[in-house]
């Protein structure tokens, strides 16, 4: 029985606009700690003030900014505007109280504000430099579709049954029992006899969600064969119940392919800009312990945040570099906001 450790999913944001938005949210959170040194009254014009909180005005501009960041559709702006205004009032109250306690002078708060400011300015420069992501042509989208049949025309879907237990309970004895078991039910009986707690799950995943190395291994496994996936503090004993065809047409895949190729191009442009800036700058490492052996261009990826659609990178044990796999386009993985199982087996539907 083989163990396939799941690598951590790339959580970098998909484009500079999203990073800029995130940075702004960080700054907004820092404002809750009392960074109330801006003159809000200077922002407002006659008729623009929506509310006054202890003499501090909340304006239409502020409300519109919040609704834009929240992505409120036009049809719901009236209802949502009232709720968001209440949130702005609450924020102003907290900000005012924090200022009274001089939290805006707290070293940690000041450091957080400076970090957020630096991030916002850096992202604003990158956004201005790159402009809008270049959209791929229909020919480029079709070419990607044709060159990656494992994601689309030849996509396979795995139906799997799982027993989920604590990684600490995956002892050599449990491994040996799983190796010798003919079914997942035999393993369950073994765990019950030793009062080892576990949960059950039924999940499906496609060759578009997994990297090619793991997909090939799963396709080569006979039905019912057990294998182990370790994810953080959990271990999953998995058996393939069924493998079925699940093709995706170009028409369905095109929007996500388009987004992926646009993000990829944006990432390349960001990397080139960072490389250009590095080539013209004088960077000195005053502490040689932190000097890298070579400056990795990957830092540009973090700055640009232009990675492709999410794919849970899965590397077979001992397979170095396998986590750097082709991106899953259809279906795109959901947000990683569920339980640990979802984080380890992202995109299961």
Helices and strands as residue ranges (DSSP letters): H 16-31, G 40-42, E 49-53, E 56-59, H 60-70, G 74-76, H 77-100, G 103-105, H 107-130, H 138-147, E 156-166, G 167-169, H 172-180, H 184-193, E 199-206, H 212-219, E 226-231, E 234-245, H 250-280, G 288-290, H 298-304, H 340-344
